[in-house]
Amino acid sequence: MTTTSLPRPPFDPQVAAALEALGEALPPSLTPEMIPLLRQPNPALPPPTDEELSQGGALDVGTRTVPGPDGEVEVIVLRPTRATSPVPAIVHTHGGGMIIGDARSGLMEVAGWAAELGLVVVSVEYRLAPETPHPGPVEDCYAALRWTVQQAGELGIDPQRVLVAGASAGGGLAAALALMARDRGDVALAGQVLVYPMLDDRNDSGSSHRMAGVGVWDRTSNQTGWGALLGDAAGGPDVSPYAAPARATDLSGLPPAFIDVASTETFRDEDVAYASRIWAAGGVAELHVWPGGCHGFDLFVPDADISRAARAARIAWLRRLLAG
C-alpha cells in the first residue's frame, strides 16, 4: 500500500473544493529549490496594510526595533487606542515553515483579538532559514518576548498577562518560547496559543505518512522546512526542544495552552500528542481537532463553517483565560 492510499479522514466539502482550486498555485509538496519562488510577493495574498491592521482605528500600528542576538530585530506593535490601564499582550510569531513569511503573515486574526479584547500585540520579524538556521530564529523571537516584558510600562502592558501565539511554524516557535521562558526563568508567561503548530522534526507520525502528496504542507514540505532549519541534524538524536518542542522530555510547569489542528493534515498526530503530554505532566491544555480541515484551512477557506468555528474557539479561550 502506498502512502497516498493509506486511509485518512475525508476533507470537509468546503475545504475539498478550495483545495481543488488551490492545487495548481500551491502544490502539497514543496522542495528546497522552490524557496526563492515561494518568497516572491503573491498578488492573490497581499500582506495586510497598517490601515487594515488598525481594525477601523481601534489599534495604533507602529514598527520598532529591539536588541537581538545578532543585531536588531524588527517588530510590529499594535496598541489599543483607548486603553486606560495596563492590558494583556501577545507576542506573535508568524508561520511559513521557517522558510517564508514575515511579521504581517497571519496578523489580521491576531489584530482582531487585540481590537476585541483590548490587547497589545508584538509581531516578530525573525530571520528565516536556511540563511539563519537554529537557534537564530527562536532567539530572535525570545529577544522580542523579553523586550516586550521589559518595556511593559512604556507599552501599557500588564507584565503578568503576556502570552505567546503563532500558527504552523509560528506555533512551534511559540511552544519553544514557552519552554525557554520556563527554563530561563526571566519571563513568566500567562498562556500559549498554538494554532496547528509545527513541533516535530522527526516527520514520522501516522498523519505525516497519510498526508504525503495530499492537501497543504505534506511530508515532503515538512522535510524541506525542518531541513532548512536544522540541516543534516533534522530527524537525528541531538535536536534541541527549542527547535522542535516535541523533543522536550519534560512538559511540566508550562503556561495554559490552546492547541488546535485539523483532522486531515500532517501535524495532527504530533499536536494531539503534545496536548496529551501536557496533561500527563499535570498541565492545562485545550485541544481542538477540526474535522475535515487541511493545514491552514481557516486561511485558505475563511468562510467555511469549521473556519468560523475555529476562530471563535480561539478568541473564546483567550477571553476566558484573561478574565480569570
Sine and cosine of phi, psi and omega as CSV:
sin_phi,cos_phi,sin_psi,cos_psi,sin_omega,cos_omega
0.00,0.00,0.79,-0.61,0.03,-1.00
-0.98,0.22,0.33,-0.94,-0.01,-1.00
-0.89,0.46,-0.55,0.83,-0.03,-1.00
-0.96,0.29,-0.23,0.97,0.03,-1.00
-0.98,-0.21,0.03,1.00,0.07,-1.00
-0.90,0.43,0.57,-0.82,-0.03,-1.00
-0.91,0.42,0.62,-0.79,0.05,-1.00
-0.49,-0.87,0.41,-0.91,0.03,-1.00
-0.88,0.47,0.56,-0.83,0.01,-1.00
-0.95,0.32,0.41,-0.91,0.12,-0.99
-0.96,0.28,0.57,-0.82,0.18,-0.98
-0.82,0.57,0.64,-0.77,-0.05,-1.00
-0.82,0.57,-0.63,0.78,0.02,-1.00
-0.92,0.39,-0.60,0.80,0.03,-1.00
-0.94,0.34,-0.68,0.73,-0.01,-1.00
-0.86,0.51,-0.66,0.75,0.00,-1.00
-0.90,0.44,-0.65,0.76,0.01,-1.00
-0.93,0.37,-0.63,0.78,0.01,-1.00
-0.89,0.46,-0.61,0.79,0.01,-1.00
-0.89,0.46,-0.66,0.75,0.01,-1.00
-0.96,0.29,-0.50,0.87,-0.08,-1.00
-0.99,0.16,-0.39,0.92,-0.18,-0.98
-0.79,0.62,-0.67,0.74,-0.05,-1.00
-0.94,0.33,-0.61,0.79,-0.04,-1.00
-0.98,0.20,-0.53,0.85,-0.05,-1.00
-0.68,-0.73,1.00,0.01,0.01,-1.00
-0.92,0.38,0.39,-0.92,-0.01,-1.00
-0.89,0.46,-0.58,0.81,-0.13,-0.99
-0.97,-0.24,0.91,-0.42,0.01,-1.00
-0.94,-0.33,0.73,-0.68,-0.04,-1.00
-0.92,-0.39,0.29,-0.96,-0.05,-1.00
-0.83,0.56,-0.55,0.84,-0.02,-1.00
-0.91,0.41,-0.31,0.95,-0.04,-1.00
-1.00,0.03,-0.13,0.99,-0.10,-1.00
-0.85,0.53,-0.74,0.67,0.01,-1.00
-0.85,0.52,-0.63,0.78,0.02,-1.00
-0.92,0.39,-0.65,0.76,-0.01,-1.00
-0.90,0.44,-0.42,0.91,-0.01,-1.00
-1.00,0.09,-0.12,0.99,0.03,-1.00
-0.94,0.33,0.55,-0.83,0.04,-1.00
-0.84,0.54,0.66,-0.75,0.00,-1.00
-0.94,-0.33,0.95,-0.32,-0.03,-1.00
-0.85,0.53,-0.43,0.90,-0.01,-1.00
-0.97,0.23,-0.31,0.95,-0.01,-1.00
-0.74,-0.67,0.92,0.38,-0.02,-1.00
-0.93,0.36,0.55,-0.83,0.05,-1.00
-0.92,0.40,0.50,-0.86,0.02,-1.00
-0.91,0.42,0.63,-0.78,0.06,-1.00
-0.99,0.17,0.22,-0.98,0.08,-1.00
-0.86,0.52,-0.63,0.78,0.01,-1.00
-0.89,0.46,-0.68,0.73,0.02,-1.00
-0.92,0.40,-0.66,0.75,0.01,-1.00
-0.91,0.41,-0.42,0.91,-0.03,-1.00
-0.94,0.33,-0.19,0.98,0.05,-1.00
0.83,0.56,0.78,0.63,0.04,-1.00
0.95,0.32,0.44,0.90,0.02,-1.00
1.00,-0.05,0.04,1.00,0.01,-1.00
-0.95,0.30,-0.37,0.93,-0.07,-1.00
-0.81,-0.59,0.63,-0.78,0.23,-0.97
-1.00,0.09,0.68,-0.74,-0.05,-1.00
-0.88,-0.47,0.80,-0.60,0.02,-1.00
-0.55,-0.83,0.19,-0.98,0.03,-1.00
-0.84,-0.54,0.69,-0.72,0.02,-1.00
-0.76,-0.65,0.28,-0.96,0.17,-0.98
-0.88,-0.47,0.64,-0.77,-0.04,-1.00
-0.81,-0.58,0.44,-0.90,0.02,-1.00
-0.91,0.41,0.79,-0.61,0.01,-1.00
-0.90,-0.43,-0.03,-1.00,-0.05,-1.00
-0.94,0.35,-0.42,0.91,-0.05,-1.00
-0.68,-0.73,0.66,0.75,-0.07,-1.00
0.85,-0.53,-0.27,-0.96,-0.06,-1.00
-1.00,0.10,0.52,-0.85,0.07,-1.00
-0.89,-0.46,0.78,-0.63,0.01,-1.00
-1.00,0.07,0.62,-0.79,0.08,-1.00
-0.72,-0.69,0.52,-0.86,0.18,-0.98
-0.99,-0.13,0.76,-0.65,-0.04,-1.00
-0.90,-0.44,0.82,-0.57,0.10,-1.00
-0.94,-0.34,0.79,-0.61,-0.04,-1.00
-0.74,-0.67,0.70,-0.72,0.05,-1.00
-0.87,0.50,0.70,-0.71,-0.05,-1.00
-0.96,0.27,-0.37,0.93,-0.10,-0.99
-0.90,-0.44,0.32,0.95,0.00,-1.00
-0.92,0.40,0.72,-0.70,-0.01,-1.00
-0.91,-0.42,-0.09,1.00,0.01,-1.00
-0.54,-0.84,0.26,-0.97,0.01,-1.00
-0.83,0.56,0.69,-0.72,-0.10,-1.00
-0.86,-0.51,0.30,-0.95,0.08,-1.00
-0.91,0.42,0.26,-0.97,0.01,-1.00
-0.65,-0.76,0.49,-0.87,0.09,-1.00
-0.84,-0.54,0.80,-0.61,0.19,-0.98
-1.00,-0.06,0.88,-0.47,-0.13,-0.99
-0.97,-0.24,0.76,-0.65,0.04,-1.00
-0.88,-0.47,0.87,-0.49,-0.18,-0.98
-0.97,0.25,0.32,-0.95,0.06,-1.00
-1.00,0.06,-0.10,-1.00,0.00,-1.00
0.78,-0.62,0.34,0.94,0.10,-0.99
0.91,0.42,0.32,0.95,-0.05,-1.00
0.96,0.28,-0.02,1.00,-0.13,-0.99
-0.88,-0.48,-0.30,0.95,-0.01,-1.00
-0.65,-0.76,0.06,-1.00,0.06,-1.00
1.00,-0.08,0.17,-0.99,0.02,-1.00
-0.47,-0.88,-0.07,-1.00,-0.12,-0.99
-0.90,0.43,-0.28,0.96,0.04,-1.00
-1.00,0.01,-0.23,0.97,-0.04,-1.00
-0.91,0.42,0.81,-0.58,0.02,-1.00
0.95,0.31,0.15,0.99,-0.13,-0.99
-0.99,0.15,-0.32,0.95,-0.04,-1.00
-0.89,0.45,-0.68,0.73,0.02,-1.00
-0.89,0.45,-0.67,0.75,-0.01,-1.00
-0.92,0.40,-0.60,0.80,0.09,-1.00
-0.88,0.47,-0.59,0.81,0.08,-1.00
-0.89,0.46,-0.66,0.75,0.09,-1.00
-0.86,0.51,-0.70,0.71,-0.05,-1.00
-0.88,0.48,-0.68,0.73,-0.03,-1.00
-0.93,0.36,-0.65,0.76,-0.07,-1.00
-0.97,0.24,-0.61,0.79,-0.11,-0.99
-0.97,-0.24,-0.10,1.00,0.00,-1.00
0.96,0.29,0.84,0.54,-0.06,-1.00
-0.90,-0.43,0.45,-0.90,0.28,-0.96
-1.00,0.00,0.64,-0.77,0.07,-1.00
-0.84,-0.54,0.71,-0.70,0.11,-0.99
-0.86,-0.51,0.93,-0.36,-0.05,-1.00
-0.96,-0.27,0.76,-0.64,-0.25,-0.97
-0.99,-0.14,0.76,-0.65,0.11,-0.99
-1.00,-0.05,0.95,0.31,-0.03,-1.00
-0.97,0.23,0.40,-0.92,0.01,-1.00
-0.95,0.31,0.54,-0.84,-0.10,-1.00
-0.98,-0.18,0.44,-0.90,0.17,-0.99
-1.00,0.06,0.39,-0.92,0.08,1.00
-1.00,0.10,-0.14,0.99,-0.02,-1.00
-0.86,0.50,-0.59,0.81,0.06,-1.00
-0.85,-0.53,0.99,-0.17,0.02,-1.00
-0.98,0.20,0.11,-0.99,0.11,-0.99
-0.85,0.53,0.68,-0.74,0.21,0.98
-0.99,-0.15,0.22,0.98,-0.09,-1.00
-0.80,0.60,-0.80,0.60,-0.06,-1.00
-0.87,0.49,-0.73,0.69,-0.06,-1.00
-0.95,0.33,-0.52,0.86,0.05,-1.00
-0.94,0.34,-0.57,0.82,0.14,-0.99
-0.85,0.53,-0.72,0.70,-0.03,-1.00
-0.92,0.40,-0.63,0.78,0.01,-1.00
-0.92,0.40,-0.59,0.80,0.06,-1.00
-0.87,0.49,-0.65,0.76,0.02,-1.00
-0.93,0.37,-0.61,0.79,0.06,-1.00
-0.89,0.45,-0.75,0.67,-0.01,-1.00
-0.89,0.47,-0.66,0.75,0.05,-1.00
-0.87,0.49,-0.67,0.74,-0.01,-1.00
-0.85,0.52,-0.70,0.72,0.00,-1.00
-0.94,0.35,-0.66,0.75,-0.01,-1.00
-0.91,0.42,-0.53,0.85,-0.02,-1.00
-0.99,-0.12,0.35,0.94,-0.08,-1.00
-0.82,0.57,-0.67,0.74,-0.01,-1.00
-0.89,0.46,-0.72,0.69,-0.01,-1.00
-0.91,0.41,-0.61,0.79,-0.08,-1.00
-1.00,0.07,-0.11,0.99,-0.02,-1.00
0.96,0.27,0.57,0.82,-0.09,-1.00
-0.97,-0.26,0.61,-0.79,0.22,-0.98
-0.99,0.12,0.94,-0.33,-0.11,-0.99
-0.92,0.40,-0.21,0.98,0.06,-1.00
-1.00,0.07,-0.08,1.00,-0.03,-1.00
-0.76,-0.64,0.85,0.53,0.06,-1.00
-0.95,-0.30,0.77,-0.64,-0.01,-1.00
-0.87,-0.50,0.27,-0.96,0.18,-0.98
-0.89,-0.46,0.53,-0.85,-0.03,-1.00
-0.47,-0.88,0.58,-0.82,0.07,-1.00
-0.15,-0.99,0.29,-0.96,0.01,-1.00
-0.87,-0.50,0.59,-0.81,0.06,-1.00
0.86,0.51,-0.84,-0.54,0.06,-1.00
-0.85,0.52,-0.57,0.82,0.06,-1.00
-0.91,0.42,-0.53,0.85,0.10,-1.00
-0.92,0.39,-0.62,0.78,0.09,-1.00
-0.90,0.43,-0.66,0.75,0.05,-1.00
-0.90,0.44,-0.65,0.76,0.02,-1.00
-0.89,0.45,-0.67,0.74,0.05,-1.00
-0.89,0.46,-0.64,0.77,0.04,-1.00
-0.90,0.43,-0.63,0.78,0.04,-1.00
-0.88,0.47,-0.62,0.78,0.04,-1.00
-0.90,0.44,-0.65,0.76,0.05,-1.00
-0.91,0.41,-0.69,0.72,-0.02,-1.00
-0.90,0.43,-0.68,0.73,0.00,-1.00
-0.89,0.46,-0.67,0.74,0.05,-1.00
-0.88,0.47,-0.72,0.70,-0.12,-0.99
-0.97,0.24,-0.57,0.82,-0.03,-1.00
-1.00,0.09,-0.44,0.90,0.13,-0.99
0.96,0.27,0.21,0.98,-0.02,-1.00
-0.97,-0.25,-0.06,1.00,0.06,-1.00
-0.68,-0.73,0.74,-0.67,0.07,-1.00
-0.96,-0.30,0.93,-0.37,-0.04,-1.00
-1.00,-0.01,0.56,-0.83,0.02,-1.00
-1.00,-0.06,-0.30,0.95,-0.02,-1.00
-0.02,-1.00,0.18,-0.98,0.04,-1.00
-0.62,-0.79,0.77,-0.64,0.03,-1.00
-0.94,-0.34,0.94,-0.35,-0.09,-1.00
-0.91,-0.41,0.98,-0.20,-0.06,-1.00
-0.99,-0.10,0.89,-0.45,-0.14,-0.99
0.49,0.87,0.90,0.43,-0.14,-0.99
-0.96,0.27,0.49,-0.87,0.04,-1.00
-1.00,-0.08,0.97,-0.23,-0.24,-0.97
-0.89,-0.46,-0.40,0.92,-0.24,-0.97
-0.77,-0.64,0.94,-0.35,-0.02,-1.00
-0.94,0.33,-0.23,0.97,-0.04,-1.00
-0.94,0.34,-0.40,0.92,0.22,-0.98
0.81,0.58,0.63,0.78,-0.14,-0.99
-0.75,-0.66,0.34,0.94,-0.01,-1.00
-0.97,0.22,0.23,-0.97,0.07,-1.00
-0.86,0.50,-0.66,0.75,-0.03,-1.00
-0.94,0.35,-0.53,0.85,0.04,-1.00
-0.92,0.40,-0.63,0.78,0.03,-1.00
-0.93,0.36,-0.63,0.78,-0.06,-1.00
-0.95,0.31,-0.37,0.93,-0.03,-1.00
-0.99,-0.13,0.16,0.99,0.01,-1.00
-0.85,0.52,0.85,-0.53,0.05,-1.00
0.98,0.22,0.20,0.98,-0.11,-0.99
-0.74,-0.67,0.58,-0.82,0.17,-0.99
0.97,0.23,-0.67,-0.74,-0.04,-1.00
-0.83,-0.55,0.76,-0.65,0.04,-1.00
0.86,0.51,0.96,0.27,-0.01,-1.00
-1.00,0.06,-0.21,-0.98,-0.09,-1.00
-0.89,0.46,-0.59,0.81,0.04,-1.00
-0.91,0.41,-0.70,0.71,0.06,-1.00
-0.86,0.51,-0.67,0.75,-0.02,-1.00
-0.89,0.45,-0.65,0.76,0.07,-1.00
-0.89,0.45,-0.61,0.79,0.04,-1.00
-0.89,0.46,-0.73,0.69,-0.01,-1.00
-0.90,0.43,-0.76,0.65,-0.02,-1.00
-0.92,0.39,-0.60,0.80,0.04,-1.00
-0.90,0.45,-0.61,0.79,0.04,-1.00
-0.90,0.43,-0.65,0.76,-0.05,-1.00
-0.97,0.26,-0.64,0.77,-0.20,-0.98
-0.91,-0.41,-0.18,0.98,-0.04,-1.00
0.89,0.45,-0.62,-0.78,-0.06,-1.00
-0.93,0.38,-0.25,0.97,0.00,-1.00
-0.96,0.29,-0.31,0.95,-0.06,-1.00
-0.84,0.55,0.77,-0.64,0.02,-1.00
0.99,0.15,-0.10,0.99,-0.03,-1.00
-1.00,0.04,-0.14,-0.99,-0.15,-0.99
-0.99,0.13,-0.20,0.98,-0.21,-0.98
-0.89,-0.45,0.58,0.82,-0.03,-1.00
-1.00,0.02,0.74,-0.67,-0.03,-1.00
-0.95,0.31,0.59,-0.80,0.12,-0.99
-0.91,0.41,-0.29,0.96,0.08,-1.00
-0.97,0.23,-0.24,0.97,0.16,-0.99
-1.00,-0.07,-0.73,0.68,-0.04,-1.00
-0.79,-0.62,1.00,-0.08,-0.13,-0.99
-0.85,0.52,-0.40,0.92,0.06,-1.00
-0.88,0.47,-0.29,0.96,0.03,-1.00
-0.98,0.21,-0.21,0.98,-0.03,-1.00
-0.89,0.46,0.73,-0.68,0.03,-1.00
-1.00,0.02,-0.25,0.97,-0.04,-1.00
-0.75,-0.66,0.92,-0.40,0.03,-1.00
-0.95,-0.32,0.36,0.93,0.06,-1.00
-0.99,0.17,0.35,-0.94,0.12,-0.99
0.95,0.31,0.32,0.95,0.00,-1.00
-1.00,-0.05,0.42,-0.91,0.05,-1.00
-0.94,0.34,0.33,-0.95,0.04,-1.00
-0.78,0.62,0.63,-0.78,-0.08,-1.00
-0.86,-0.51,0.65,-0.76,0.27,-0.96
-0.95,-0.30,0.83,-0.56,-0.01,-1.00
-0.78,-0.62,0.81,-0.58,0.17,-0.99
-0.74,-0.68,0.38,-0.93,-0.08,-1.00
-0.33,-0.94,0.28,-0.96,0.04,-1.00
-0.99,-0.11,0.40,-0.92,-0.02,-1.00
-0.95,0.31,-0.38,0.92,-0.14,-0.99
-0.84,-0.55,0.89,0.45,0.02,-1.00
-0.49,-0.87,0.30,-0.95,-0.06,-1.00
-0.83,0.56,-0.66,0.75,-0.17,-0.99
-0.99,0.11,-0.01,1.00,-0.14,-0.99
-0.81,0.59,-0.82,0.57,-0.15,-0.99
-0.93,0.37,-0.61,0.79,-0.01,-1.00
-0.94,0.34,-0.52,0.85,0.01,-1.00
-0.96,0.27,-0.66,0.75,0.07,-1.00
-0.88,0.47,-0.66,0.75,0.02,-1.00
-0.90,0.44,-0.62,0.79,-0.01,-1.00
-0.91,0.42,-0.70,0.71,0.06,-1.00
-0.87,0.49,-0.68,0.73,-0.02,-1.00
-0.89,0.46,-0.61,0.80,-0.01,-1.00
-0.96,0.28,-0.51,0.86,0.13,-0.99
-0.90,0.44,-0.71,0.71,0.04,-1.00
-0.87,0.49,-0.68,0.73,-0.03,-1.00
-0.89,0.47,-0.47,0.88,0.02,-1.00
-1.00,0.05,0.08,1.00,0.02,-1.00
1.00,0.06,0.25,0.97,-0.04,-1.00
-1.00,-0.06,-0.04,-1.00,-0.07,-1.00
-0.92,-0.40,0.81,-0.58,0.05,-1.00
-0.51,-0.86,0.64,-0.77,0.16,-0.99
-0.94,-0.35,0.83,-0.56,-0.08,-1.00
-0.90,-0.44,0.74,-0.67,0.13,-0.99
-0.82,-0.57,0.75,-0.67,0.13,-0.99
-0.89,-0.45,0.95,-0.30,-0.15,-0.99
-0.99,0.12,0.88,-0.47,-0.14,-0.99
-0.93,0.38,0.81,-0.58,0.07,-1.00
0.99,0.12,0.05,1.00,0.01,-1.00
-0.99,0.16,0.46,-0.89,0.18,-0.98
-0.98,-0.18,0.10,-1.00,0.08,-1.00
-0.88,0.47,0.77,-0.63,-0.01,-1.00
0.95,0.31,0.38,0.93,-0.10,-0.99
-0.83,0.56,-0.60,0.80,-0.06,-1.00
-0.94,0.33,-0.37,0.93,0.08,-1.00
-1.00,0.07,-0.65,0.76,-0.07,-1.00
-0.99,0.17,-0.49,0.87,-0.01,-1.00
-0.74,-0.67,0.93,0.38,-0.17,-0.99
-0.90,0.43,-0.41,0.91,-0.04,-1.00
-1.00,-0.08,0.01,1.00,0.06,-1.00
-0.89,0.46,0.49,-0.87,-0.02,-1.00
-0.85,0.53,-0.67,0.74,-0.03,-1.00
-0.94,0.34,-0.46,0.89,0.05,-1.00
-0.93,0.37,-0.70,0.72,0.04,-1.00
-0.89,0.46,-0.66,0.75,0.00,-1.00
-0.91,0.41,-0.63,0.78,0.00,-1.00
-0.91,0.42,-0.72,0.69,0.01,-1.00
-0.89,0.46,-0.63,0.78,0.01,-1.00
-0.91,0.41,-0.62,0.78,-0.02,-1.00
-0.92,0.40,-0.62,0.78,-0.01,-1.00
-0.90,0.43,-0.75,0.66,-0.06,-1.00
-0.95,0.31,-0.48,0.87,0.06,-1.00
-0.91,0.41,-0.65,0.76,0.04,-1.00
-0.89,0.45,-0.71,0.71,0.02,-1.00
-0.87,0.49,-0.67,0.74,-0.01,-1.00
-0.88,0.47,-0.69,0.73,0.02,-1.00
-0.90,0.43,-0.70,0.71,-0.03,-1.00
-0.88,0.47,-0.72,0.70,-0.10,-1.00
-0.97,0.24,-0.32,0.95,0.04,-1.00
-0.99,0.12,-0.28,0.96,-0.08,-1.00
-0.97,0.25,0.00,0.00,0.00,0.00
